[in-house]
Amino acid sequence: MTSSTAVATRPAYRPYAATVADVRRLSPHFVRVTFTGEDFDVFGTAGLDQRVKLILPLADGSLSDIGQHDDAVIAAGDWYAIWRALPTMKRGALRTYTVRRVDASARRLEIDFVVHHDAGPAGTWAESAAVGQEIVIVGPDQRSDGYRLGLDWHPGTARRVLLAGDETAAPAISGILESLDDDYEVDAYIEVPTDADRLTLDLPDSFRVSWIARDARDHGESLAEAVSAWTRSSPEVLARAAAPRAQELADVDVDVELLWDSPEDSEGDFYAWIAGEAAMVKGLRRHLVQACGVDRKRVAFMGYWRLGQSERQE
């Protein structure tokens, strides 16, 4: 396929048939899998925190047929309905991940997986992934005028930004950071399992990025301390981002409800982006909005997963 002028009638998301081209261990808890696909020349290239869906192989290694080879199904945008209608034994597990890097001209796509002792289906798959294995990836179509669907980074006019997340948010934070130029003043805090999980990024020297090793502490505890310290040291930034009136936040039960909001672009000097384990994200958002008074329209927050559930699901 070749790219063409973006059109509204083309679905923003579509299934791609993909093959593993490379597997590389980045650290004790990160594995990078590189995929290739015949149609990746039209894969959306917005970058940032682009979400995609992986439909994992079935137990026998076969793939769910959701129209990844059928141009008519792709054009109709029916992949999800087809997946839902499949018999359970034919329906591969669906998980959400972030694109780490895409090179449409080379038809290559990278995704970083978090792997650990209790990894879920996708993490387990990544640990044993081998060159030549096939999978289905549902992602953006550059030819659609809605190809930016799946992005939660909406800073608007802000050039003073704060990013915070755990290891599941590390690929998204890394993608965002590498998409920004030095017009931005950036503070980023990323909590990872161990000090050996620090990743190397190609960033302007002015960006302040802290990799925080969790080690034996509770999940999110060290990150919360780091963000709290940042807020205490940044009263002028927070004052400029203050809400015009007191704000009430609903007490979301993260075990029942989805914790997710990415306000659209708007005017303002400051913007915060928070993602990772839901309870941790809830606490950080509450600290910024209620304790510090930041306008909640300036805070994006995404509960990627819950303790006891190891991966981002549908």
Secondary structure, 3 states (H helix, E strand, C coil): CCCCCCECCCCCEEEEEEEEEEEEEEECCEEEEEEECCCHHHECCCCCCCEEEEECCCCCCCCCCCCCCCHHHHHHCCHHHHHHHCCHHHCCCEEEEEEEEEEHHHCEEEEEEECCCCCCHHHHHHHHCCCCCEEEEEEEECCECCCCCCCCCCCCCCCEEEEEECHHHHHHHHHHHHHCCCCCEEEEEEEECCHHHCCCCCCCCCCEEEEEECCCCCCCHHHHHHHHHHHHHCHHHHHHCECCCCCCCCCCCCCCCCCEECCCCCCCCEEEEEEEEHHHHHHHHHHHHHHCCECHHHEEEEEEEECCECCCEC
